[in-house]
Amino acid sequence: MRVELRTASRGYLLILEQDLFGDFVLFRQWYGLQNRRGGIKRQIFRDEESARREFVRVQKLRARRGYCPLGQ
């Protein structure tokens, strides 16, 4: 799963993937559109359900803070 969200000045990317060991990895990347600020965070989950719950929770939190999905 992959979702890219943006405001007028910031961007946020969420990626949920399964690694070679069977764990689920949630990557969060944030960045500025007019500057070079940003970062990345990686969370590892043992089961898919908890990883999907966190993915949806972060996506809703970003929406509350004014981010809109790209391409939708």
C-alpha positions in Angstrom: 0.0 0.0 0.0 1.2 3.5 -0.8 -0.4 6.9 -0.2 1.1 10.3 -0.8 -0.5 13.3 1.0 0.3 17.0 0.7 -0.5 20.5 2.0 0.5 23.7 0.3 4.0 23.5 1.8 4.5 19.9 3.1 4.3 16.4 1.9 3.9 13.0 3.6 4.4 9.5 2.1 3.1 6.3 3.7 4.3 2.9 2.4 3.3 -0.5 3.8 5.3 -3.5 2.6 6.1 -7.0 3.7 9.7 -7.8 4.1 11.6 -11.1 3.3 11.1 -12.3 6.9 7.3 -12.0 6.7 7.1 -8.9 8.9 5.2 -5.8 7.8 7.1 -2.5 7.6 5.4 0.9 7.6 7.6 3.6 6.2 6.7 7.2 6.9 8.5 10.0 5.0 7.8 13.7 5.5 9.3 16.6 3.5 9.0 20.3 2.8 8.0 21.4 -0.7 10.0 24.7 -0.5 12.9 23.5 1.7 15.0 20.4 2.3 13.6 19.6 5.7 12.2 16.1 6.3 12.8 12.7 7.7 11.8 9.1 7.6 10.5 6.6 10.2 10.2 2.9 9.9 8.0 0.7 12.1 8.0 -3.1 12.0 4.8 -5.1 12.8 4.5 -8.9 13.2 1.0 -9.1 11.8 -0.8 -7.4 8.9 -3.8 -6.3 10.9 -1.9 -4.1 13.3 0.2 -2.7 10.5 -3.0 -1.8 8.5 -4.6 -0.2 11.6 -1.5 2.0 12.1 -1.5 2.9 8.4 -5.1 4.0 8.5 -4.6 5.8 11.9 -1.7 7.9 10.5 -3.6 8.6 7.3 -6.6 9.9 9.3 -4.3 12.0 11.5 -2.7 13.6 8.5 -6.1 14.4 7.0 -7.1 16.1 10.2 -4.0 18.3 9.9 -4.9 19.5 6.4 -3.1 16.9 4.2 -4.9 15.8 1.0 -4.2 12.7 -0.9 -2.5 13.1 -4.3 -4.1 11.6 -7.4 -7.6 11.2 -5.8 
